[in-house]
Amino acid sequence: MPVLYLLRHAKSDWKNPGLTDRSRPLNARGREACAIMGRYMAREGMHPDHALISPARRAVETWQLLRRHIDPPRRERLVEDAYLADWQTLTDIIEDVPEGTDSAILIGHNPGMHDLALHLAGETPDPVLERKFPTAALAVFAIDGPWADFSRSARLKRFVTPRQLARGE
């Protein structure tokens, strides 16, 4: 059964007002959140074999730090359309994941990531997810069909935030 991981990029640095939105790096809190989430994913055996990453610097850095803890994917690519995409565009991106892919991760931005996660979770979202999709949070969905039709068969398996992990929840 395929698995979809939705990960919002980690906390970015706003100290340099001269940077464009796409150029903002992670701040110290964001880098720590990546380490927390990466260790969690490794401990739980979450090793996506296909990675789709927004080209924004904060998303790329999130992926680079996260993948220090997990097995490298068979395929990874920057997806221009994922930058600040709405949930429908993110759905289109995921529908193009090749069949035979066991698991895929999408690293992107709100509000699109939150909207997509809520859409996929349906009437029973996680209580935290229902309110927000924090930076570096991870939503895990089981897919009961082909990737091209994932949005109709996705089931939320878990939603976890770095804050929850740091508190030992």
N, C-alpha and C positions, 0 to 999 in steps of 0.2 A: 504494500500500500504506500503510495508516494506521500511525502511530507513536505509541507511548505512552511518556511520560516519567514516571518515578516519582522524585520528589525529596523527600528527608527535609529537614525544616526545619533551619536552621542552628543553631549553638550558642547556647543561651540563657543569660541572666544569672540567677544564683541569689543575688545580693547582698542582695536585699530579701526577707527571710523572710515579710513581711506580705502579699506578693502571692499571689493564687491561681495555680494552675498555668496556667490559661488566660491570665493577665495578664502572664506573664513575657516581657520583651523580649529581643532579641538582645544578646549581649555584643560587644565589639570584634572578637574572633576570628570570631564568627559573621558580622558585617557584612563583614569582609574575605573570608571564604569565599564569600559571595554575589557579591561583585565578581569573584572568581576564576572562579566557576562561570558567571556571566553573560557574562563575556568569552569563555569557552570555548564556550558555547552559540552566541553570536553568530558566532564564528570558524568554527564547524562548521555553520552554517546551520540551527541548531535554533530554530525560531520557532513554538511551539505556537499553534494557532488556537483552542484551547478550554482554559481553565484552571479547575481545581477545587481550592479551597483550604480547608484546615481553618480554622475561625474563631479558633483560638488566636493570640494576638498574635505569637508567635514565627514561626508559619507565614505570617501576613499580612505581617509585616515581611520575611521571606525573599522572598516574591513581589514585594513593592514594590521591593526592592533588585535582584532578578534582572531584573525587567522594564525596568529602566533601560538594559539592554544589548541587549535583543531587541525585535523588532517586537511591537507590542501585539496581543493575541489578538482575534479577532472576538467572543469571549464569555468572560467570567470570572465566577465566582460563589463565594461562601463556601458551604461544604457542612457544615452542622451535624453530620451523621452521620460526617464524616471525623475529627472530634476524637477522638483515642485509639482509633480504630476497629480492629477485628480485620481480618484479611485477607479474610474472607468479606464483611464489610460494604463494604470498599473495592472488592471485585469488583462488588458490586451497584451501587455509585456509578458505576464506569467503564462497566458495561454500559448505563447510561442515556445515554452520550454519543451525540448525534444522528448518524445515518448521514450520510455525506457530509463528516464532519469528518476532515480530513487528519491532524491530530495533536492530542493532548491531554496536558496535564500535570496530575499530581495531587501536591499538596504536603501531606504528612502526617507522621505520627509512628511511631516504633517502639513496640512490636514489630510492629505490623500491616504497616508498609511492608516490613520485612525479610521477614516471613513471606510476604507477597504476592509479592515479587520472587523468593524461593526457589521458591515454588509455580510461578510462570510460567517460571522458568529450567529447571525440571525436573532431569534428571540431570546437566546440564552447566553448573552455575553458575560464574561467575567465581570464582577462588580467594579474592579479598578479600571478595566478596559472600557466599561460603559461610560465612565467619567472622562478618561483621558488616555493617551498613548504617550507616556513620558519618553524622554530621550533615553536611548540605549535599551528600551524595553523590547521584549521578544514575545511574539505571538506564534504559537505552533499549531498548525492545522493538518489533520489527516485528510487525504484526498481519496475518495472512493470511486474514482473514475479516471479518465484520461486528462492530461494537463489541459488540453484544448477545451475541456468542459469543467475545469476545476471549481469554478465559482458556484456550480449547482450541487457539488458533492463534498465541499469542504466542511469539516467539523473541527471546532476549536478543542484542542487537547489541553493546552495550558497557556497561561499568560503570566509572564514574570518580569519584574523590574529590577534594576540593580539595587535600588533601595531595599526591596524585599529580601534580596539575597544577602546584602550587607547586614541586615538585621537577623539573618538566620531563618527566615520564613520559608 
